[in-house]
Amino acid sequence: MREIGKNTQFSSINQPVRNGRKKKLCNVINDIPDDAQRLVYARLWQAVKCRNKKEAISLLEKEAEELGEYGFVVQIAIEALVGKNCWTALMDIFDRVIGKPKIAADFSHHLPTDKNESPYIKGFFIP
């Protein structure tokens, strides 16, 4: 066991293939181009614009070089759109590309002004 331990210890001779620390996430994010979001959203929209499943599958079967930059995004989107949970995938893409709809709620309440009107609203008594 000692021989195995000595063989796996780090030393001046026994070093990992890749030296140094991993890149910080903030530095990796800085390497992302400024227009990447727009380009990815354009590719998602390209997947949604297919007229039918047949056209989507033919786009999916193209070679990676033919699809161009961010082609994998189109491939993943089409696989999700043609798959079992296609409606969920479509709604997720719409939420991402167009944005989620705003939900407006009316919180005003109605107090009875007429004495003949019922003081009960949805099971609660209004004094």
C-alpha positions, 0 to 999 in steps of 0.5 A: 500500500505504501508503494501505491501511495508514493506513486500517486503523491504529487512531486516535482516529477509527478505532476498533473497534465494540466497545471494551474488553477481553473479559470474563474467563472467571472473571467469565463463570462467575460469571454462571452461575446456581447451579442451572444444572447441575440445570436442564440435567441435567433437560432431558437427562433429559427427552430420555432419557425419551421413549418412542420415536423418534416422540415424541422427533422430535415434541418436537424439531420444537416451536418454541424458545419451546415448549421453554422454558429450556435447550430447545436442550439437549433439541434437541441431546440428541435429535438425538444420540440419534436419530442414528448414534451413539445408544448413545454419546450415551445412555451419555454422558448417563447418565454425566453425569446419573447418574455413571460407575460405580465400578470395583472391582479385586481386587489380592490375589494367591494364593500356593500353600500346598500343595506340589502346587499349581502355582507358576506364575500367568499365566506368572510363576514365584513363588519 
